[in-house]
Amino acid sequence: MNKLHIIDGLNLVRRIHAVLPDENDIASVQERVLAASKKMLLQHQPTHCMVVWDGNEPSWRKTLYSDYKKGRKPMPTALSDGLVNIKATLAEHDINSFDAQSEADDVIATIAMKMISNKGEVIIVSTDKGFSQLPTKNLTLWDHFNQQVFDVEQYEKKLGIEQYQMLDFIALAGDSGNKIPGIMGIGPKSAADLLNKFRTLANLYRSLDNLGAKQALKLAEGKEIARISYKLAQLQCDIPLNINLKQFRINPITN
């Protein structure tokens, strides 16, 4: 069985860069990214590996909602300038990259689902909880920094919902990290309570008459922003890509 290791490039690099005392020390970032990648390959022994990087084109999400990710700290110039060398160093060790046009998340989701549909196995290396919406069969989410599998079931318990309700939950409660708004006045606890009772967003909106007048009004007035929030959070799994898996095949890692 083919086993594809997908590394969320900027997620890994920016986390490594953030803990260094000198933000201009890109040589150390380069060294640590390579060491981290080799460690992961030794741990998981995939047949293929790729690092997916965010591109520079505006995200369709930004077009849909102008405040999407507003206020997020920009990448330091030294790191941005150093990405070329980081990618080159990885390539020298047969760890090849793929540059998304815009956000890497949709590309990663598309490649992962294509691989799984072809009876392959996928490991996504990222701390981005957005990947938890993907089906878990033959898919592992690996948190390199905590050296553990991201436990989707535990995350469900924390939110008080089931996996299939993840997007409905964000549609209601939003996601502050990505500046996805959700409905004003509906917090995580209220969103979970509503979904536990009505199961889906569609059922909830068909049942507004069963709610108190104040909450029903919030939901009715927020229906459009809920729709937008749902779309912002939803990973696109059908991005057109021209990728040949053969170019990402790696030799077994022994040390």
KANORUR-V114523 format. One record per pair of residues at least 4 apart in sequence whose ideal C-beta (glycine too) atoms are under 7 Angstrom apart, sorted by the first residue. I is the first residue (numbers start at 1). GAP is how many residues later the second one is. D is the distance in whole Angstrom. If there is no record, write none. Layout:
i->[I & I]
gap->[GAP & GAP]
d->[D & D]
//
This chain:
i->[1 & 1 & 1 & 2 & 2 & 2 & 3 & 3 & 3 & 3 & 4 & 4 & 4 & 4 & 4 & 5 & 5 & 5 & 5 & 5 & 5 & 5 & 5 & 6 & 6 & 6 & 6 & 6 & 6 & 6 & 6 & 6 & 7 & 7 & 7 & 7 & 8 & 8 & 8 & 8 & 8 & 8 & 8 & 8 & 9 & 9 & 9 & 9 & 9 & 9 & 10 & 10 & 10 & 10 & 11 & 11 & 11 & 11 & 12 & 12 & 12 & 12 & 12 & 13 & 13 & 13 & 13 & 14 & 14 & 15 & 15 & 16 & 16 & 16 & 16 & 17 & 17 & 17 & 20 & 20 & 20 & 23 & 23 & 24 & 25 & 26 & 26 & 26 & 26 & 27 & 28 & 29 & 29 & 29 & 29 & 30 & 30 & 30 & 30 & 31 & 32 & 33 & 33 & 34 & 34 & 34 & 34 & 35 & 36 & 36 & 37 & 37 & 37 & 38 & 38 & 38 & 39 & 40 & 40 & 40 & 41 & 41 & 41 & 41 & 42 & 44 & 45 & 45 & 46 & 46 & 47 & 48 & 48 & 48 & 48 & 49 & 49 & 49 & 50 & 50 & 50 & 50 & 51 & 51 & 51 & 52 & 52 & 52 & 52 & 52 & 53 & 53 & 53 & 53 & 54 & 54 & 54 & 55 & 55 & 55 & 55 & 57 & 57 & 58 & 58 & 58 & 59 & 59 & 59 & 60 & 61 & 61 & 61 & 62 & 62 & 64 & 64 & 64 & 65 & 65 & 67 & 68 & 68 & 68 & 69 & 69 & 70 & 71 & 75 & 75 & 76 & 77 & 78 & 82 & 83 & 84 & 85 & 86 & 87 & 87 & 88 & 90 & 90 & 91 & 91 & 91 & 94 & 94 & 96 & 96 & 98 & 98 & 100 & 100 & 104 & 105 & 105 & 105 & 105 & 106 & 106 & 106 & 106 & 107 & 107 & 107 & 108 & 108 & 109 & 109 & 109 & 109 & 109 & 110 & 110 & 110 & 110 & 110 & 110 & 111 & 111 & 111 & 112 & 112 & 112 & 112 & 112 & 113 & 113 & 114 & 115 & 115 & 116 & 116 & 116 & 116 & 121 & 122 & 122 & 123 & 123 & 124 & 124 & 124 & 125 & 125 & 126 & 126 & 127 & 127 & 129 & 130 & 130 & 131 & 132 & 132 & 132 & 132 & 132 & 133 & 133 & 133 & 134 & 134 & 135 & 136 & 140 & 141 & 141 & 142 & 143 & 143 & 151 & 152 & 152 & 153 & 154 & 155 & 156 & 156 & 156 & 159 & 159 & 159 & 160 & 160 & 161 & 161 & 161 & 161 & 161 & 165 & 165 & 166 & 167 & 167 & 167 & 167 & 168 & 168 & 168 & 168 & 169 & 169 & 169 & 169 & 170 & 170 & 170 & 170 & 170 & 170 & 170 & 171 & 171 & 171 & 171 & 171 & 172 & 172 & 172 & 172 & 172 & 172 & 173 & 173 & 173 & 173 & 173 & 174 & 174 & 174 & 174 & 175 & 175 & 180 & 180 & 180 & 181 & 181 & 182 & 182 & 183 & 183 & 183 & 183 & 183 & 184 & 185 & 186 & 186 & 186 & 187 & 188 & 189 & 190 & 191 & 192 & 193 & 194 & 194 & 195 & 198 & 198 & 198 & 199 & 200 & 201 & 201 & 202 & 203 & 205 & 205 & 208 & 208 & 208 & 211 & 211 & 212 & 213 & 214 & 215 & 216 & 217 & 218 & 219 & 222 & 223 & 224 & 225 & 226 & 227 & 228 & 229 & 230]
gap->[118 & 119 & 120 & 45 & 46 & 118 & 43 & 44 & 117 & 118 & 42 & 44 & 111 & 116 & 118 & 35 & 36 & 39 & 41 & 43 & 44 & 118 & 120 & 44 & 46 & 102 & 105 & 106 & 116 & 117 & 118 & 119 & 5 & 30 & 44 & 118 & 4 & 44 & 96 & 100 & 116 & 117 & 118 & 120 & 4 & 42 & 43 & 44 & 88 & 95 & 4 & 43 & 44 & 94 & 4 & 115 & 116 & 117 & 4 & 21 & 24 & 113 & 132 & 4 & 16 & 20 & 73 & 4 & 61 & 112 & 130 & 13 & 16 & 17 & 20 & 6 & 12 & 62 & 5 & 8 & 9 & 53 & 55 & 54 & 4 & 4 & 52 & 53 & 56 & 4 & 4 & 4 & 50 & 53 & 57 & 4 & 55 & 56 & 59 & 4 & 4 & 4 & 53 & 4 & 55 & 56 & 59 & 4 & 4 & 108 & 4 & 53 & 58 & 4 & 55 & 215 & 4 & 4 & 85 & 104 & 5 & 8 & 209 & 212 & 211 & 79 & 207 & 208 & 77 & 204 & 202 & 197 & 200 & 201 & 202 & 46 & 199 & 201 & 46 & 47 & 48 & 198 & 39 & 44 & 46 & 46 & 48 & 52 & 55 & 56 & 44 & 46 & 47 & 51 & 46 & 49 & 50 & 44 & 45 & 46 & 47 & 44 & 45 & 4 & 5 & 44 & 9 & 43 & 44 & 4 & 4 & 7 & 171 & 4 & 6 & 164 & 167 & 168 & 163 & 167 & 112 & 110 & 111 & 164 & 109 & 110 & 109 & 108 & 4 & 5 & 4 & 4 & 4 & 4 & 4 & 4 & 4 & 4 & 4 & 10 & 4 & 5 & 7 & 4 & 5 & 6 & 156 & 157 & 151 & 152 & 9 & 145 & 4 & 7 & 4 & 4 & 23 & 25 & 130 & 4 & 129 & 130 & 133 & 4 & 132 & 134 & 4 & 16 & 4 & 25 & 126 & 127 & 128 & 4 & 126 & 127 & 128 & 129 & 131 & 4 & 130 & 132 & 4 & 10 & 12 & 22 & 27 & 4 & 124 & 4 & 5 & 7 & 4 & 6 & 22 & 23 & 17 & 16 & 17 & 17 & 19 & 7 & 17 & 18 & 17 & 19 & 5 & 15 & 16 & 18 & 26 & 103 & 105 & 10 & 9 & 18 & 20 & 23 & 34 & 33 & 34 & 102 & 5 & 101 & 4 & 16 & 9 & 8 & 9 & 7 & 5 & 7 & 4 & 4 & 11 & 4 & 4 & 4 & 5 & 6 & 7 & 10 & 29 & 33 & 32 & 36 & 4 & 5 & 8 & 31 & 34 & 4 & 30 & 4 & 4 & 63 & 66 & 67 & 4 & 27 & 32 & 33 & 4 & 22 & 23 & 26 & 4 & 5 & 10 & 12 & 59 & 60 & 63 & 11 & 30 & 55 & 58 & 59 & 10 & 11 & 14 & 19 & 22 & 54 & 9 & 13 & 14 & 15 & 18 & 6 & 7 & 8 & 55 & 5 & 58 & 49 & 52 & 53 & 44 & 48 & 4 & 47 & 35 & 36 & 39 & 42 & 43 & 38 & 33 & 4 & 5 & 32 & 4 & 4 & 4 & 4 & 4 & 4 & 4 & 4 & 10 & 4 & 5 & 6 & 9 & 4 & 4 & 4 & 25 & 4 & 4 & 14 & 18 & 8 & 11 & 12 & 4 & 5 & 4 & 4 & 4 & 4 & 4 & 4 & 4 & 4 & 4 & 4 & 4 & 4 & 4 & 4 & 4 & 4 & 4]
d->[7 & 6 & 6 & 5 & 6 & 4 & 4 & 5 & 7 & 4 & 6 & 5 & 5 & 6 & 5 & 7 & 7 & 6 & 4 & 7 & 4 & 5 & 7 & 6 & 6 & 5 & 6 & 6 & 6 & 7 & 5 & 7 & 6 & 7 & 4 & 5 & 6 & 6 & 6 & 6 & 7 & 6 & 4 & 6 & 6 & 5 & 6 & 4 & 7 & 7 & 5 & 6 & 5 & 7 & 7 & 5 & 6 & 6 & 6 & 6 & 7 & 7 & 7 & 6 & 6 & 6 & 7 & 6 & 7 & 7 & 6 & 6 & 5 & 6 & 7 & 7 & 5 & 5 & 5 & 6 & 7 & 5 & 6 & 4 & 7 & 6 & 6 & 6 & 4 & 6 & 6 & 6 & 7 & 7 & 7 & 7 & 6 & 5 & 5 & 6 & 6 & 6 & 6 & 6 & 6 & 6 & 6 & 6 & 6 & 6 & 6 & 6 & 5 & 6 & 7 & 7 & 6 & 6 & 6 & 6 & 7 & 6 & 7 & 4 & 5 & 5 & 7 & 7 & 7 & 7 & 6 & 6 & 4 & 5 & 6 & 6 & 6 & 5 & 6 & 7 & 5 & 4 & 6 & 6 & 5 & 5 & 6 & 5 & 5 & 5 & 6 & 5 & 6 & 6 & 6 & 6 & 5 & 6 & 5 & 4 & 5 & 5 & 5 & 5 & 7 & 7 & 7 & 5 & 5 & 6 & 6 & 5 & 5 & 7 & 5 & 6 & 6 & 7 & 6 & 6 & 5 & 7 & 6 & 6 & 6 & 5 & 5 & 7 & 5 & 5 & 7 & 6 & 6 & 6 & 6 & 6 & 6 & 7 & 6 & 5 & 7 & 4 & 7 & 7 & 6 & 7 & 5 & 7 & 6 & 6 & 7 & 7 & 5 & 4 & 6 & 6 & 7 & 6 & 6 & 6 & 6 & 4 & 5 & 6 & 6 & 7 & 6 & 6 & 6 & 6 & 4 & 7 & 5 & 6 & 7 & 5 & 6 & 4 & 6 & 6 & 7 & 7 & 6 & 5 & 6 & 6 & 6 & 6 & 4 & 7 & 4 & 5 & 6 & 6 & 5 & 6 & 5 & 7 & 5 & 5 & 5 & 5 & 5 & 7 & 5 & 6 & 6 & 7 & 6 & 7 & 7 & 7 & 6 & 5 & 7 & 7 & 5 & 6 & 6 & 5 & 6 & 6 & 6 & 7 & 6 & 6 & 6 & 7 & 4 & 6 & 6 & 5 & 6 & 6 & 6 & 7 & 6 & 7 & 6 & 6 & 6 & 6 & 7 & 6 & 4 & 7 & 4 & 7 & 5 & 5 & 5 & 6 & 5 & 7 & 6 & 5 & 5 & 6 & 7 & 6 & 6 & 4 & 6 & 5 & 7 & 6 & 6 & 5 & 6 & 7 & 6 & 7 & 4 & 7 & 6 & 4 & 5 & 4 & 6 & 6 & 5 & 4 & 7 & 6 & 5 & 6 & 6 & 5 & 4 & 5 & 5 & 3 & 6 & 4 & 6 & 5 & 5 & 6 & 6 & 6 & 6 & 5 & 6 & 7 & 3 & 6 & 5 & 6 & 5 & 5 & 6 & 6 & 7 & 6 & 6 & 6 & 6 & 6 & 7 & 6 & 6 & 7 & 4 & 4 & 6 & 5 & 7 & 6 & 7 & 7 & 6 & 7 & 7 & 4 & 6 & 6 & 5 & 4 & 7 & 6 & 7 & 6 & 6 & 6 & 6 & 7 & 5 & 7 & 7 & 6 & 6 & 7 & 6 & 6 & 6]
//
